[in-house]
Amino acid sequence: MISQLSGASLRAFLVVTMIVTPSLLLQGSGSHSSDAVMLIAIFAGLFIIVEYGSVYPGLVEFRDAPPFNRTRFGILFVTVILSSVICAGQFNPSIFSRLVTAIGLMLGEAMDFPFSPIRLILWLLPEGTTFREAQTVRATTGLAYLVALIGLTVFAITIRLSRWPGKAGAFNVWINLPTFEPTAGADVVSRLRRDGIVNILLGATLPYLTPPLAGMIGGAYGFSLLESDVLLIWLVALWAFLPASLFLRGIAMRRLALLIEAKRRRVALDSGEDAPEFLPA
């Protein structure tokens, strides 16, 4: 129990650190926005402590199946930190901020081709956007896209090499998939494969859907992507994080389907029965 609470407290500290980092690195943020950031950080920290300090399932999926959530948090944390360094470098340039900005610009220009998500974001920038502001958006989106791709690659390689999640022991569906009902509907393997495909397709289309949606919401409420650096950082981070998170969930779902199917085959062979046919992917 003590080790579980200490682990939950460490996770909460990391989440709070991630949330307050942009406001600490950037200049010119008002007291009201700082108070709002601290309030959000406190609520997020309490949520993590409650989720990971409890033995019962909550809202966080794959809670006891690392490195799923660790990979998701790493993608978001690294994206927020690097975007904050780029934006902070406009006021207090340093060697590190210039290096990160140069890498981001190089990646942004390489990914700025027709029908790419980055090209769509640049198209949707409001009128009057300066060249410097456009370059900042290009650099942050380029780095965010790279971090998301690296996170997906690392997760795919890790679960392949470590035979996730079977190597860590029995997979508790109740704890790790609290919203998934194994006994409802069709066969659990076909449902896991279907959910995996749906999540992967959503992850592929979400980078194209979120920029117009953010532009519509911003136009309705009278704010833009370039209104503040903190807003830019979080919008770009979520733009890269949400599709990557859906991709990770889709990969994990299909991985579970393969493991369940393989276990069924082993049980059927041990019992002397004919092994079940593979379900269509």
N, C-alpha and C positions, 0 to 999 in steps of 0.2 A: 504493500500500500504506500509506504514512504517513497520507494523508488518510483512508483507510478506518479505520485504527486510531484516529485522532483523533476521527472521528465516532462510532465505537463507544464510546470513552472518555467522550465528552460524553453520549451516551445513558445509559451506565451511571451517570454522576454524577447525572443527572436522576432515574433510577429510585431510586437510593440516597437522594437528597434526599426524594423522595415517601414512602419507607417510614419514614424516621426523623422526619419532620415531626410526626406526631401525638404521639409520645413527647416531642419537644422542646417542643411548645406546651402540653402538659397537665402538671398537677402530680400528685404523689402516686404516680407509677409506680415500682414497686419495682426493685431492682437486677437481679433475675432476669429480669423482663420486658424491661428495657432491654438486657440481654445477649442475650436471644433476638431482639429487634428488630435489633440490630447484626449478629448472625449471619445472619439472613434477608437483611438489606440487602447484606451482603458476597457471599453466594451469588447473589443476584439480579444484582448488579453484574457478577460474573464470568460469569454466564450471558449477559448482554447483550453483554459484550465478545467472548465466544467466538462468539456468533451473528452479530453484525454485523461482526466482524473477519475472518471467514472468507469465502472466495470460493465455498464449497460450500454447498448447502442444509442447513438444520438443522430446527428445530422451529417457527420463527416464519414465519407465512404473510405474503405480500405484503411481503417484506423490502425489495425494490427497487421498490416501487410506491407512493410517497407520494401522497396524505396518509393512507393507510389506517391504518397503525400510529400515525401522529402524532395522528390524530383519536381513536383508542382511548386512547392515553396521556393526551391532553388531557382526555378525559372523566373518567378515573380520577383524574388529578392534581388537577383543579379540585374534584371531589367530595370528595376526602380533605382538601384544604386548607380548604374552606368548612365541612365538618363539624367539623374540628379547631378552627376559629375559634368555632363555636357552642358546642362543649363547653368550650373554654378560657374563654369568656366567662362561664361560671357561676362561675368562681373569680376571674378578673381582668377584670371587664367594662370594655369600652372603647366608644367611639363606633362603631367599625367592627364589633365583635362584636354590638353591639345592633342595628345596621342589618342585618347578615346574618341574625341571628335573627328580626328582624321580617319580613324578606322571606321567609325559610323558613316561618315560621308562616302568613303570608298564602297562600303557595303550597300548604302542607299542608292548610289549611282549604278552599281552593278545590278540591283534588283528593280531599278526604275525602268522597266520595259513595258510595252503596251499590254494592257489588261492585267497588270500586276497589282496587288493590294496597295503597294506604296505609291504607284502612279495614281490610283484612285484617291488616296488621301491628299496628295498634292493638288489634284484637280479640285477637291472640295474645300481648299483653303479659301477664306473670305477675301473679298476684294480689298486692296490696299496692303496686302501682306508684303513685307519687305523681303529682300533677298536673304538677309541674315536669318529672319524668322523661318523662311522656307528651308534654308540649310539646316537649321536646328531640328525641324520636323523630319527632314530627310535622314539626318544622322541618328536621331533617337529611334525612328522606325526601322532603320537598317540594322542597328544593334539589337533591337527587340526581336526582330525576325530571326537573326542569327542565334540568339540565346535560346529561343523556342526550338529551333531546329536541332541545336546541340543537345538540349534537354531530352527531346524525343529520341534522338539517336542513342544517347547514353542509357535511357530507360529500356529501349528495345534490346540493346546488347546485354544489359545487366540481367533482365529477366530470362534471356536466352541462355546465358552462361550459368546463372544461379538456379535455373529450373524453378523460377518463381511461380506460384507461392508455395509449392509443395515441399521445398527444401526446409522451410521454417517449421513444418509440422502441418497438422490438420488446419484447413481453411475454414474459419467460422463465418458462415454466410450471414448469420444473425448480427454479428458485430460489424463485419466489414461491408455488408450491403444491407443496411437497415431498411431501405425502401424497396428492396427486391423480395418478392414472395415466390419461393421456389415451387410451391405446390399449386400455384394459380396458373391457369391458361394452358398453353401447349407445353411440350417437353422443354425441360430446363436448358438443354444444350442448344436447341433451336432458338429459344428466347435470348440466351446470352449472345449467340451469334448475330441475331437480328439487332439487338441493342448495340452490339459492337459496331455493326455496319452503319447504323443510324448515327451514332456518335462520331464516327470517322467522317461521314458525309457532312454533318453539321460543322465539324472542325474545319473541313475544307472550304465551306461556303461562308463561314462566319466572318473571316477577314474582309469579305466584300460587302457584307450586310451591315456591320457595325458602323463604318464611317458615314454612310448616308443616314442611318438612324441617329447617330450622334449629332449630325448636322441639322436634322429636323428638330430634335429636342432642343439644341442650342438656339435655333432660330425662333422656336416657340417661346423660350424663356429669356431670350435676349443675351446670351453669352456665346462665346466662340472658343475654339480650341486654343487660341493664342491669348486668351484673356489673362492667364497667369501661368507661370512656369510649373507650379505645383499641379494645376489642372492638366497641363500638357503631359507631364510625367505619368500621372495616373491613367489618363485616357490611353496613352500609347502602351503602357504596361498591361492594362486590361485588354486592349486590342490584340496583343500578342499572347497573353496568358490564357484567355478563355478558349480560343481554338486549340491551343496546345493541350489544355486540360481535357477537352473533349477527345482529342486524339489519344491521350494517355488512357482515358476511360475506355475508349473503344478497343485499344490494344489489350488492356487488362481483361475486358469482358471476353474477347475471343480467346485469350490465353486460358481463362478458366474453362471455357467450353471445350478446348482441346484436352485439358487435364481430366475433366469429368468423363469425356468420351474414352480416353485412354484407360482410365480406371474401370469403366464398364467393360471394356474389352478384356482386361486382365481378369476381372471377376468371372466373366463368361468362359474364358479359357480354363481357369482353375476348376470351374464347376463342370467342365466337359461339354458345355453348350456351344452352339454356334455363335461366333462373335457377331454383334450387331453391325449392320452396314453403317458406313459413314453418312452423316447427314449432309445435305448440300450446304456449302459455305455461303 
